[in-house]
């Protein structure tokens, strides 16, 4: 709606009207439908019924696949490693991986110990994979480097731990609980030195 208002105000100088046809309520907006049909032509076929967002999200959550890109056998190969559920230990730092998030997004993970050839080839293999699966060219491909993965990448795994990361809020200390008090140090702090001339 904001885009329509912006076009009306900036490009048409406010001289146009905005009409809204709500989802399945085309019959309630006969005048607007006549305008649309005069500009776009009559609808050639009926639209398929809508699929709920929850059903689409559930399908995308369950269709996650992990593929290894490796030249460990002397030839560059892409092999399927696992399907959901994924765990962090499946990622070997000596290789690269393609993670398919149900066609919604493809991640290319590059391990620290992967060869230069593996790292360079991983992206081209991801593009080939995308074409082979029949995904649209607009499919988002993101590169994730070992140790600097995005939160979106990490959440696709059951458990993800970061080295040296604290768990929870940590331990708190209050005065008198940090260590034992040294009575000699306390005695010295209370002594006063008088200088006489």
GUDREN-486487 format. One line per 2 residues: number of its first residue (from 0); their letters; for each residue x, y, z of C-alpha. Coordinates in pm, 1 decimal. Layout:
REM residues N
NUM = A = X/Y/Z | ...
END
This chain:
REM residues 197
0 = XX = 0.0/0.0/0.0 | 288.4/236.4/75.7
2 = XX = 431.0/181.4/-272.0 | 95.2/259.3/-433.6
4 = XX = 62.9/578.2/-228.4 | 418.6/680.3/-317.1
6 = XX = 350.3/633.4/-690.3 | 25.1/826.7/-656.9
8 = XX = 189.3/1117.1/-477.2 | 524.1/1142.2/-658.3
10 = XX = 455.3/1026.1/-1011.3 | 90.2/1117.6/-1055.4
12 = XX = 82.7/1433.0/-846.5 | -193.9/1295.8/-622.7
14 = XX = -442.0/1290.4/-914.5 | -518.0/916.7/-899.4
16 = XX = -726.2/692.5/-678.4 | -607.0/372.7/-514.6
18 = XX = -841.1/74.8/-516.3 | -792.6/-243.0/-315.0
20 = XX = -932.7/-586.3/-399.0 | -912.9/-808.3/-91.8
22 = XX = -806.6/-1168.2/-162.4 | -1108.7/-1380.6/-250.7
24 = XX = -1353.8/-1090.8/-242.4 | -1341.4/-1003.3/-612.1
26 = XX = -1720.9/-1007.6/-636.1 | -1742.6/-729.2/-375.7
28 = XX = -1525.6/-504.1/-594.7 | -1696.3/-532.0/-935.3
30 = XX = -1594.3/-182.4/-1051.0 | -1225.9/-240.0/-970.4
32 = XX = -1232.3/-580.3/-1140.2 | -1371.1/-419.6/-1458.8
34 = XX = -1083.8/-168.6/-1455.5 | -828.0/-448.4/-1405.8
36 = XX = -977.7/-661.1/-1683.6 | -982.4/-365.1/-1923.6
38 = XX = -610.5/-302.7/-1860.3 | -481.0/-657.6/-1815.8
40 = XX = -734.3/-861.4/-2014.3 | -954.4/-1140.3/-1887.0
42 = XX = -807.6/-1409.6/-1666.7 | -712.3/-1711.9/-1876.4
44 = XX = -740.7/-1969.8/-1600.4 | -852.9/-2000.8/-1242.1
46 = XX = -591.6/-1949.9/-973.2 | -488.8/-2241.9/-757.1
48 = XX = -608.4/-2221.8/-396.9 | -365.3/-2056.5/-156.8
50 = XX = -137.1/-2265.3/61.8 | -106.7/-2150.9/421.5
52 = XX = 219.6/-1994.0/534.2 | 248.2/-2250.1/812.5
54 = XX = 240.0/-2539.6/563.8 | 508.6/-2378.5/346.4
56 = XX = 730.4/-2304.1/647.1 | 692.8/-2660.2/774.3
58 = XX = 794.2/-2799.3/436.3 | 1098.3/-2571.1/419.2
60 = XX = 1203.6/-2663.7/773.0 | 1191.9/-3034.1/695.1
62 = XX = 1361.0/-3023.9/355.0 | 1717.8/-2934.4/449.9
64 = XX = 2004.6/-3126.5/289.7 | 2382.3/-3111.6/337.0
66 = XX = 2622.8/-3194.9/51.5 | 3001.5/-3228.9/76.3
68 = XX = 3224.2/-3069.3/-188.7 | 3560.3/-3245.1/-174.8
70 = XX = 3855.3/-3349.6/-388.1 | 3990.7/-3593.6/-129.6
72 = XX = 3970.4/-3883.5/-378.3 | 4158.7/-3694.3/-649.5
74 = XX = 3844.6/-3575.3/-828.3 | 3607.2/-3294.1/-729.4
76 = XX = 3283.9/-3456.0/-611.3 | 2957.0/-3341.4/-456.0
78 = XX = 2802.2/-3608.9/-234.3 | 2495.9/-3595.1/-11.7
80 = XX = 2600.6/-3617.5/352.4 | 2278.2/-3584.2/549.0
82 = XX = 1922.4/-3457.4/570.1 | 1752.7/-3284.1/858.4
84 = XX = 1827.2/-3298.9/1150.1 | 2177.8/-3159.7/1109.6
86 = XX = 2443.9/-3124.5/1378.2 | 2752.3/-2905.6/1377.6
88 = XX = 2988.1/-3205.3/1395.0 | 2886.9/-3302.1/1039.2
90 = XX = 3091.0/-3009.6/907.1 | 3454.5/-3106.3/852.3
92 = XX = 3690.6/-2806.1/840.1 | 3894.7/-2976.1/567.2
94 = XX = 3607.9/-2959.8/314.8 | 3340.5/-2730.4/174.9
96 = XX = 2966.2/-2795.5/192.1 | 2647.5/-2694.7/16.6
98 = XX = 2345.5/-2663.6/245.9 | 2012.8/-2663.9/61.9
100 = XX = 1734.4/-2497.0/260.3 | 1449.9/-2638.7/54.3
102 = XX = 1516.6/-2413.8/-243.7 | 1451.9/-2104.1/-36.8
104 = XX = 1821.8/-2040.3/16.1 | 2149.6/-2218.0/-52.6
106 = XX = 2453.0/-2182.2/173.7 | 2810.5/-2254.4/67.7
108 = XX = 3016.8/-2332.2/379.4 | 3395.5/-2312.8/338.9
110 = XX = 3609.5/-2492.4/596.4 | 3934.7/-2339.3/722.0
112 = XX = 4137.1/-2641.4/611.7 | 3975.8/-2678.3/268.1
114 = XX = 4206.8/-2656.1/-31.0 | 4210.3/-2346.2/-246.9
116 = XX = 4059.3/-2545.5/-534.0 | 3773.4/-2670.2/-312.7
118 = XX = 3695.4/-2316.8/-198.2 | 3694.9/-2183.1/-553.9
120 = XX = 3489.9/-2472.3/-691.7 | 3228.2/-2475.9/-413.2
122 = XX = 3037.2/-2173.2/-546.2 | 3029.4/-2299.8/-906.6
124 = XX = 2909.1/-2639.0/-780.1 | 2633.8/-2459.9/-584.3
126 = XX = 2520.9/-2283.7/-902.8 | 2520.8/-2616.1/-1091.1
128 = XX = 2325.8/-2771.4/-802.2 | 2069.9/-2490.1/-819.2
130 = XX = 2015.2/-2548.2/-1193.3 | 2001.3/-2925.2/-1147.6
132 = XX = 1730.5/-2891.2/-878.8 | 1530.1/-2654.7/-1100.4
134 = XX = 1544.5/-2366.5/-853.4 | 1480.8/-2016.3/-994.1
136 = XX = 1777.2/-1790.4/-1070.3 | 1656.1/-1560.0/-793.7
138 = XX = 1742.0/-1823.7/-530.0 | 1965.7/-1661.0/-268.9
140 = XX = 2314.5/-1811.1/-227.7 | 2514.1/-1713.8/81.7
142 = XX = 2876.0/-1795.6/159.3 | 2951.5/-1897.2/518.4
144 = XX = 3311.0/-1920.4/635.4 | 3424.7/-2160.0/907.3
146 = XX = 3408.7/-1971.1/1237.5 | 3208.2/-1673.1/1109.1
148 = XX = 2871.9/-1827.3/1022.3 | 2558.1/-1615.2/1021.4
150 = XX = 2281.7/-1668.4/1275.5 | 2051.4/-1783.9/993.0
152 = XX = 2300.2/-2057.4/901.7 | 2351.2/-2170.1/1262.3
154 = XX = 1978.5/-2200.3/1334.4 | 1947.7/-2475.8/1071.2
156 = XX = 2146.0/-2707.0/1299.8 | 2009.4/-2876.2/1613.1
158 = XX = 2286.6/-2744.6/1833.6 | 2557.4/-2494.9/1751.2
160 = XX = 2836.4/-2408.5/1993.1 | 3093.5/-2135.5/1955.3
162 = XX = 3436.0/-2195.4/2104.8 | 3506.6/-1987.8/2420.0
164 = XX = 3147.0/-1866.9/2436.9 | 3002.2/-1832.8/2785.6
166 = XX = 2686.0/-2019.9/2875.2 | 2414.7/-1835.1/3060.9
168 = XX = 2479.4/-1522.1/3263.2 | 2799.0/-1645.3/3423.5
170 = XX = 2884.7/-1628.5/3793.7 | 2843.0/-1311.1/3995.9
172 = XX = 3053.9/-1204.6/4289.0 | 2982.3/-963.0/4571.4
174 = XX = 3215.4/-791.1/4815.6 | 3367.7/-1037.4/5058.0
176 = XX = 3304.9/-1340.0/4837.8 | 3585.1/-1301.2/4585.9
178 = XX = 3863.9/-1429.3/4806.7 | 3984.7/-1468.2/5160.6
180 = XX = 4081.9/-1157.8/5344.5 | 4447.4/-1132.7/5440.3
182 = XX = 4468.3/-1014.4/5805.8 | 4827.6/-884.5/5762.3
184 = XX = 4726.6/-664.7/5468.2 | 4435.9/-531.0/5670.6
186 = XX = 4666.3/-449.3/5963.7 | 4904.3/-261.0/5733.1
188 = XX = 4624.7/-63.2/5576.4 | 4512.6/61.7/5919.3
190 = XX = 4863.1/168.3/6034.6 | 4952.8/533.3/6020.0
192 = XX = 5297.8/664.4/5976.1 | 5392.5/985.1/6151.4
194 = XX = 5686.3/1173.4/6027.1 | 5863.4/1384.0/6286.9
196 = X = 6116.8/1643.8/6215.7
END
